[in-house]
């Protein structure tokens, strides 16, 4: 069986984002699954390419209108995402420009496709009752490539929430103690720490005490959950749990930044992906009565196995969020990996014929195809190694195709993103 015959038998070809064949193929893919996923992932092979975001928007609209999806989660700060969710539900009257600037991390608020997504969700929600409205979530931590936020926002939110409902003597310390231990926020987010772990604060006595405080606060939150729900709402408790998760993982991340070992970077990447998985697991539980969730991120966060990255002479590998989700959710998690053939705007030329992308390129059109038969047909190919000037570009791993349920392949992306 050739790749062409796999496409003919179980896949579909399409011309470009917007082609209705894409959503028809997505519906057919979902019907072939043994069970309907509670969490459906769509990965992009690189950041900074609008074509994949346009496809994501098209797919999400279809999932909302035909498959009962009511939420979307993006690889962006889970704390910043609260602002976006408030906007799309009509609860926040900030100008859209402010929401795009302050509601996304990693510079993703500058994306026209992300703006289109938010506008469409807000318009959809204007015609719906609150229980039927679409929800927006970020699921990444407040972490950038070379820095991570201070734990102040997350810890202060959790402490304030508990203090609103419980007696002060029930809490492990005063707000002033938390603030004093955190100190200057800038010392936590110092980008120089990325190259010099001796400048990190995550292993200082104050940071160690903050980790204990965060643990005590989360234990108190869990033990008092019935009372907290009775006195407030489940949404308020969920948001407090979110801030508590972030505080705990963020402090672990800062502790990892203070390490000076060959495994330092991989450990940090693993902590970040674990937080991603924790946030997505909580989303699945939260949305269980409303419908499935669509999640969009880099392939490296969503595949069901280890992520591998060759960086500055180091071969890094860690268990990504999708690997954790595969263990936790089983068949309730499915993922479509994105791939690209030729993208001159990212200095990606025509793929070598002895690669997975090369075999898909030979089909002659873009396509959505199940991954398992492609993996069986392309077991003898090499990983694509031609260069790109986009440092976030990861080609498909031939040995890792079994960690995807399907592949969405864009054959050609010109400089304008089509």
N, C-alpha and C positions, 0 to 999 in steps of 0.2 A: 504494500500500500504506500503510495507516494503522498507527500504533503498536499499536493493538489487534490488527490482523491479524498484525503481527510477533510479538506475544506468543502469539497463537493458533497460529501456524505453527511458531515456533522457540523459544519461551520457555515459561514456566509461571508461574502465579499461586499465591500462598500467603497464609495468613491472618496468621501471626506467627512469630517464632522458635520452633522446636520442631515446626512443621508438617512432616511427612515429605515433602511436595511439594518442599521446598527441596533436600533431598539427591537426590531423584529428578531434579530439574532440573539439579543440579550434575553428576550422572553423565551426563545427556544432553548437556550442554555439553562435557564432556571427550571424549565419543565423536565429537562433530562436528569437533573439532580435527584438523588434518592429521597431527599427531604428538603423542604424549603428552609433556607438559611435564616437565622435571626440577625446575622451580621454578614453583609456582603461587602467585600473589599474590592477596590479598583486601584491598582498601582500605576504610577508613572515611572518610566525608566530614568528620568532626570527632572530636576526642577527648572523652572524658567521657560517652559514651552507651553504656550496657550492652547495648542491643539488638544492636548490631553485634558486640560481643564474644560474646554468646550465640549468634548465628548462626555466628561463627567456630568456636566450640566444637563446634557441631552438625556443621558442615562437616568439621572435622578428624577427628571420630570416624568419619564416613562414609569419608573418604579413607584412614584407617588400616585400617578393617575391610573395605573393598571395593576400594581402588585401590593398596594396597601402600605407602602413605606411612609413613615411620618417623621423621620429625622435623618440628618446627615452629620458626619463627624469628619473634620479635616485635620491634617497635620499642622496644627497651629496651637498656640498656648491655650490650655484649658481655662485659665483664669481670664485671659483677654476675651475668649469666646463668649463669656457671659454677657458682655456688652452687645455682641452681634445678635445673640439669641433674643435679648430684650428688644432690640430694634426690629427684628423680623416679626415679632409678636405684637408690635405696636405699643410696647410699654415704655420705650425710650424715644424721646423726641429730638435727640441729637441730630445734627445734619449728617447725611450719609458720608460726606468726606471725613468727618471726625470719627465715625464708626469704622471706616476702612483704615484710618490711620492708627487708631488705638485698639481696635478689636482683633487684630491679627499680629502674629509674630513672624519672624524670618523675612519681613518685607513683603509678605503675600497680600497685604492690603492694596498694593499697587497694581495687582492683576485685574485687567478689565473683565476677565471671565469670573473672577470672584465677586466683583461688583455686580455683574449680571445675575449671578446666583442669588445674592442677597436681595436684590430688587425683586426678582421673581418670587422668592419665598415670602417677602413682605406683601406683595400683591395677592398671592394665593391666600395668605392668612387673613386678609381683610374680609374675605367672603366666608370665613369659617368660624365656628364656635371654638372657644379655647381648647376643648378636649381634642378637637380635630386639627388644630393648627400644627404646622411644621415647626420642628425645633432644630436649632443649630448648635453644634458643640465643637469646640476644639478638644483634642485629646492628647496633645503634646504637653510636656512640662514647660515651665518658664525658663527654657534653656536655649541658648544660641550656640553657634559653632565653637566659639572661643570663650564663652562666659556663661554664667548662670545667675539668676536673680538672687537677691537677698531673700531669706525666709520670712521677712517681716509681714508682707501682705497675707500670706497663708496662715501663719501662726496667730497674727492679731485677729484675723477673721474668726478662726476657730475659738480662740479664747473669749472674744466678745460674745459670740453666739452662746457659748456655755454659761458665761457670766450673766447673760440675760435671763436664763431659765433656772440656774442653780445658785446656791448660796456661795459666797466668796470663799468660805472656809473649805468647800469641797474641791476647789481648784488647787493645783500644785504650787502655784506662785502668783505673784501680782503682775499686772500688765507692765508696771515699771521695771520689774526684774527682767521680763522678756525683752523689753526695749533696750535695757542696759547691756544685756548679753549680746544682742545683735549689733549695737553700736552703729557706726557709719555704714550705710548701705553700700557705698561705693567700694568698700574693701571686699565685699562679697562678689561684686560683679566686675572686678578688675580683670581685663582681658589678658594682662601679662601672665596670669596664673596658668594659662594654657601651655606656655613654654617653660614656666618656672614654678614648679610646685611648692617651692619654699615660700612663695608669696601668698599661698592659700591660707584661709582662716579655718577651713573645715575640720582641722584636727586640734585646734586650740582647746584649752579647758572650757572656755565659754561655749564653743560650738558643741562640745560633748555634752555639756549640761543642757543645751537647747534640744539635743536629740532625746534626752531623757524626758524633758518637759513635753515634747511633741508626743512621745509614746504615752505618757500619763494622760494627756488631754484626749488622745484617741481612745484609750481604754475607758476613760470617763464617758466619752461620747457614746461608745458602744453599750456600756452598762446602763446608761440612762435613756436609751433610744425610745422605749415605750412612753416614758414621761414626756420626752421632748416632742414626740409626734402628737401626743394628747394636748400639749400646750401650744403647738404651732401647726406646721404642715410637713408632709413628707418631702416636699420640694426644699423646704428650709433645712431639714435634716440632711438631705442629699447634698446640698451645696456645702454644708459644714463638713461632711465626710470628704467631699472633693478637696476642700482646702486642707484638711488634715492629711490626706494622702500625699498631696503636693508637699506639704511641710516636711513630712517624714522622708520622702524620697529625695527631696531637694537637699536636705541636710546630709543624707547619705552620699549624694552626688558631690557636695562640697568636701566631704571627708575623702572621697575618691580623688578629687582634684589635688589633695595634699599628699597623695602617695607618690613615691618616686621609684617606679618599677616598670619593667617592659610591658606589663599587662595593664598599665594605668588607663590608656585610651580605650582599650576594649572593655575594661570594667565600667568606665563611664558610659560608653555606648549601651552596655547591657543594662545599667541602672535606668537610663532614659527609656529604653524600650520596655522595661518591666513596668514603669509608670504608665506608659502608653497602654499596655495590655490591661493594667488595673483599671484605668479610666474607661476603656472600651468594655470591659466585663461589667463594670457598674452601669454603663449605658444600656447594655443588653437587658440587664435586670430592671432598670428604670423604665424602659420602653416596652417591656414584655406585654403589657395590656393594650398597647397602642399600635404596634406594628414593628417590622424589622427596621434596621438601621443600615444606611449606606455609608461606607467609610472610604476616604480618599487620602492617599499618602504616597510616598516613594515606595517602589517595589521592595526596597531593602528593609522596610518596616512591616510589610504585610505578608510576605511569603511564609510558608509553614515550617521552615527549617532555619538553619544558621545563615546569617548574613556574612559575607566575606568581602573584605575591602583591602586592597593594596595601597598603602598610604606611606609615602616618604620612606620606602624601603622596608616597611613593616607589613606583615600579612596579619590583618586583624580579623577576628571572627567572634561572633557573639550570638546568643539566642535573641532573635528579634521579637517584636510584639506578636506577629502572626504565629510564630512557633508556640508561644504561650497560649494564644487563643485557640490554636488547634488542639492543644491538650485539654484546655478547659471546656471548650464548646463542642468539640468533635465535629459532626456533620452540620451543626448549626452555624459553622463558620465556613464560608467559601470565598475564594479570592480569584480575581482576574488580573493577571499581570500585563502591564503595558510594555510594548517593545516598538522600536523604530528601525526602519531600514536605512533611509538616507535623509539627512537633515543638514543641508549646507550652512544654514544659519548657526549651527552648533559645530561646524567643521566635522560633520559625520558624513563620510562618503558612502558609496555603494558598498554593502556588506560583502565580505569574501564568501564565495559560494559554499565553502565547507564549514559554515557556522549555522546556527539555528536561524538567525536573521536572514542569512543568505538563502536558505531553503524556502523560507516564507516569502522573501523578495521575489523568488522565481515564480510564485503564483501569479504575479502581475498586477495585483490590486491589494489594497488594505483588506484585512480580514479579522474576524473573530472566530476562534477555533478552539476546541477542547485541548487541554495540554497533554493528557495522558497518551493519546495516540501519536502526537507529535514527538513526545519523548521517546516512544518506542521506535519511531521511524528515523530519528536523528541521533541515535545513541553513539554514532561513530564520529560526530562532528567536534570541532574545537570551539572553545570560547572565543568570541570576537575580541580582537586585540588592536584593531585600527584606532588611531588616536581621535580625541575630541577636545575642543577647548572648553567644554562644559565639565567642570570638575565633579558635578553631581551625577554625571551619566554613568550608569552601570548596565553593561550588556547582559543578555540572558546567560545564566549558567546552565550549560547542557545537562549537567548532573543534578540540577535543582529544578528541572521542569516538573517533576513529580510533586513539588511543593506548591504548585499552582493548580487551579482547577480549569483555567482557560487562559488564552493569550489573546490580547487585542493588539494587532500589529498594524501600525501606520507605515505604509510603504515609503512615502515621500512627504517630507515637510519642507516647504520652501521658506525663504527668509521672512515671509509675511505670516508664517504659522499656519499654512493650509496644505 
